[in-house]
Structures are given as C-alpha cells and as structure tokens.
Amino acid sequence: MAKNISFLELARKILLETKRPMTVEEIWDYSINTGYYELVNTKGKTPWRTMGAQIYVSIRDKKDSYFIKIDSKPKKFFLKELSNTNYEINQIIKDEETEVEEPKNFSFNERELHPFITYYANTFMNVYTKTIFHEKSSKKTYAQWLHPDLVGVYFPIDDWDSEVLDFGMILGSQLIKIYSFEVKKELTFSNLRESFFQAVSNSSWANEGYLVAAKISQDDEFITELKRLSASFGIGIIKLDIEDPDASDVMFPAKFRSNLDWDTVNKISNQNPDFRAFLRRVKNDLSNKEIIKAMYDKVFDSDRLVNMLKP
C-alpha cells in the first residue's frame, strides 16, 4: 500500500468507493474496516475530527473542492463529481440550495459561547483556551476593559524537535503565540464602536487579538466599517456559527504582533487569578514539553455544542 496520503485524499477515495453520503465518523470507520486508515500518517486520538475540519475548510475556501455538504442532521459529505449521477442526492442538494430557513431565536448569554470559541480555536487554529472570569478580579469596576473573555496559547511542542525547544528556551526566544478573545452575542451598528474598542483595550496586548460574535450584521456599510476597523487596529473578527460550529469563520484575520505588551500582561496578572494560573500553566507545559489538556477549557464535539444552546 502507498503511504502518507492526506485526510482529504482518504475521504475522497472512500466516497468514490462507497458512492454514498457519509459522516466523517462513518468515513473513518470504513477506513478502519478496510485498512485504509494506514494510508494516512496520524497519531491523533480523534482523526475523524481532523478529517472533518479539513473537509469543511476545503468546502469553505476552495471553489474547486471535491466535497459538498448535503445533509446537516447528521452532517454528511459527498463528492461533486458524483452528485450529478445520483438523482436522490442531486435533489437533496437542490432542496438545500432553495430552502429558506426561518431565523431562530436562541436565548443565551455571552459566556455560553465560550465552548464554541474553544472548539473553533482548538480545531482550526490548534490553540488551547482558558476562560478568564472578570468577577474574580481584584478591581471589578473596569475589569471588562482590562482583560478579555478568553485567552489562548499555541504551542510548538508537537511541531518542533525537543532539541529545538531547548535551544529556543536557552536563547530566550518566544516559542509560543498568545491569543485574546473578546466575546459578543451580536455585532451591529448599535454596539460596534463600544464592542470593537473594548476588544482593542483588552486584547491588543496579545500576539493576536480577536472580537468574536455569534451574529454579525451583513449590511454592506457595516461590513465595510468592520473591515476598516480591523485593518486599522489589527483586531481580527471571528463569526461563530452556533448551528454548525465547523462553519465558523475568521472574517478578518488579526494582525500578528511579535512582542507582547508586558506591562499589560503584568497588570492583568496582578488583578486576576485565572490569568495568573494560565501563565503558570503555559510555563509548566512548555518547560515539560507536554500539554496537559485537562488544565485548559474542555473541547466538546460540535453536535454537543449545538445541543447546549437549544431552547
């Protein structure tokens, strides 16, 4: 057997062979039963999640993607090249394209969106997050303008050799990336200025800072202004999809800052025990070259996330 094909190539191979829509779990189970899983070089504990994330990114970002999503309950994938030859599948696709979905009114608070950010950051950015509880700060009056809702860290532990990590630490090089996330339920013209500059105030200290919302106005003037603010201040924008977490998207990327604002880091650490614990955890994981995942926010699967917000 040939070795080291990609997850996308494996999924395409299996869909071509079965000629039917499948969930990523079904695709991976098929690969186990046939031995095809040996074609990909993976050591991850949830390879079907990795495969699903890559398929979603392919559909979202590539016009010539092999894949289409044809059923969201449960989520299934199929191949464009086979859809026209299967009347039943083709009809499902047409129905989805023409269906007008009524807006759903979910009753949730901003903190209930944190697991969605954790899922997206971990699955698509390889970032581990930690919620920062404002109410624990020693000075609560301006806490919402000082520190963000979540912080995150990207480790190179799985990407770099142990010797390289040791060498980098000896030289005092920055081996990690720190992220900051400010969360809002909705972004419209009515709250854009306050929300955006709150994100600037409490996220610009990090290597990358993001303003995150579950609902974002699609008004052309609003999107233009949001893009301008993002470009001017370097704050990225993430649109969460609370009905299909894998379809969440970075609308505008954050500007990477090579240096942390250490004065602000120190100020947040002095005021908030969650942030101090986060810094301590990152230091220990990097020193030990092992990520203790249980010490960061728990990553739920996408189906469970959706159920969390159902009325």
JOUR-V954926 format. One record per residue. N is the residue number from 1. PHI is phi in whole degrees, -180 to 180 (NA if undefined). OMEGA is omega in whole degrees, -180 to 180 (999 if undefined). Layout:
# JOUR-V954926
{{N,PHI,OMEGA} {N,PHI,OMEGA}}
This chain:
# JOUR-V954926
{{1,NA,174} {2,-67,-177} {3,-115,168} {4,60,167} {5,-89,-177} {6,-82,175} {7,-60,-180} {8,-66,178} {9,-66,178} {10,-64,180} {11,-62,180} {12,-64,180} {13,-58,-177} {14,-71,179} {15,-67,176} {16,-65,-177} {17,-76,-176} {18,-85,180} {19,57,176} {20,-148,177} {21,-65,-178} {22,-145,170} {23,-76,179} {24,-66,177} {25,-65,179} {26,-67,178} {27,-62,-179} {28,-68,177} {29,-60,178} {30,-62,-180} {31,-66,177} {32,-68,-177} {33,-66,-179} {34,-96,-177} {35,85,-178} {36,-67,-179} {37,-59,179} {38,-70,-179} {39,-76,179} {40,-106,-180} {41,-96,-178} {42,-138,176} {43,-117,-177} {44,-68,-179} {45,-83,180} {46,-130,-176} {47,-63,179} {48,-66,176} {49,-68,177} {50,-62,179} {51,-62,-180} {52,-61,179} {53,-63,-179} {54,-68,177} {55,-66,178} {56,-60,180} {57,-63,179} {58,-62,180} {59,-64,-176} {60,-72,-168} {61,-105,-174} {62,-120,179} {63,-65,-178} {64,-98,179} {65,-59,177} {66,-70,-164} {67,-104,171} {68,-138,174} {69,-101,-174} {70,-118,-177} {71,-153,-176} {72,-101,-179} {73,-138,-8} {74,-77,180} {75,-66,178} {76,-130,-179} {77,-125,177} {78,-145,-177} {79,-106,178} {80,-56,-174} {81,-67,179} {82,-102,-172} {83,-64,-177} {84,-73,-180} {85,-95,-178} {86,-123,-174} {87,-60,-177} {88,-63,-180} {89,-67,-180} {90,-61,180} {91,-69,178} {92,-62,-180} {93,-61,180} {94,-63,179} {95,-62,-180} {96,-68,-179} {97,-70,-176} {98,-100,-177} {99,-69,175} {100,-105,-176} {101,-91,177} {102,-71,178} {103,-64,-180} {104,-107,180} {105,-98,176} {106,-90,177} {107,-103,-179} {108,-149,176} {109,-105,-175} {110,-62,-177} {111,-67,177} {112,-69,176} {113,-86,-177} {114,-56,179} {115,-61,178} {116,-68,177} {117,-65,179} {118,-58,180} {119,-63,-178} {120,-64,-178} {121,-62,-178} {122,-74,-175} {123,-76,-172} {124,-105,-178} {125,-120,-177} {126,57,-177} {127,-115,176} {128,-97,-174} {129,-112,175} {130,-144,177} {131,-71,177} {132,-108,-178} {133,-86,-178} {134,-60,-174} {135,-68,178} {136,-86,-177} {137,-68,-179} {138,-71,176} {139,-120,-171} {140,-83,-173} {141,-59,-177} {142,-114,-176} {143,-60,-177} {144,-68,178} {145,-99,-178} {146,-100,-177} {147,-124,-173} {148,-82,179} {149,-78,177} {150,-138,169} {151,-119,-178} {152,-145,-180} {153,-141,170} {154,-106,178} {155,-105,174} {156,-91,-172} {157,-57,-178} {158,-81,-175} {159,-102,-174} {160,-112,175} {161,-67,-179} {162,-58,-179} {163,-65,179} {164,-68,178} {165,-62,179} {166,-61,-179} {167,-64,179} {168,-63,180} {169,-68,178} {170,-65,-179} {171,-79,-179} {172,77,-179} {173,-74,177} {174,-82,-174} {175,-97,-176} {176,-126,172} {177,-121,180} {178,-106,-177} {179,-118,178} {180,-134,-177} {181,-128,173} {182,-105,-170} {183,-112,173} {184,-134,176} {185,-68,-173} {186,-150,175} {187,-122,175} {188,-138,177} {189,-59,-175} {190,-69,-178} {191,-126,-174} {192,-61,-175} {193,-61,-179} {194,-63,-178} {195,-65,-176} {196,-68,-177} {197,-77,168} {198,-67,177} {199,-64,177} {200,-62,-177} {201,-65,-173} {202,-110,180} {203,-129,-176} {204,-72,179} {205,-74,-173} {206,-85,174} {207,-64,175} {208,-142,179} {209,-119,-177} {210,-131,167} {211,-102,-172} {212,-122,178} {213,-147,178} {214,-84,179} {215,-129,-180} {216,-131,-180} {217,-55,179} {218,-101,175} {219,-58,-175} {220,-59,-180} {221,-66,179} {222,-65,-180} {223,-62,178} {224,-63,179} {225,-68,178} {226,-63,178} {227,-64,-180} {228,-65,180} {229,-63,179} {230,-61,-180} {231,-68,-177} {232,-73,-173} {233,-111,175} {234,79,178} {235,-86,179} {236,-82,-180} {237,-124,176} {238,-117,176} {239,-99,177} {240,-82,173} {241,-109,-174} {242,-79,176} {243,-100,179} {244,-147,-172} {245,-54,179} {246,-70,179} {247,-92,174} {248,-60,-169} {249,-152,169} {250,-83,-180} {251,-68,178} {252,-136,-177} {253,-72,176} {254,-76,174} {255,-83,-179} {256,-75,176} {257,-109,-175} {258,-71,-178} {259,-119,174} {260,-77,173} {261,-85,-171} {262,-68,177} {263,-62,179} {264,-70,177} {265,-56,180} {266,-65,-179} {267,-65,179} {268,-64,-179} {269,-62,179} {270,-65,-174} {271,-98,-171} {272,-127,-178} {273,-69,178} {274,-64,-180} {275,-69,176} {276,-60,180} {277,-65,178} {278,-63,179} {279,-61,180} {280,-64,-180} {281,-65,179} {282,-62,179} {283,-60,-179} {284,-65,-179} {285,-64,-180} {286,-68,-180} {287,-64,-178} {288,-88,-179} {289,57,179} {290,-148,-179} {291,-88,176} {292,-88,-172} {293,-61,-178} {294,-65,-178} {295,-87,178} {296,-109,180} {297,-60,-178} {298,-69,178} {299,-99,177} {300,-89,176} {301,-74,-170} {302,-64,-179} {303,-66,179} {304,-67,178} {305,-59,-179} {306,-60,-179} {307,-66,-180} {308,-62,-175} {309,-103,179} {310,-72,-179} {311,-69,999}}
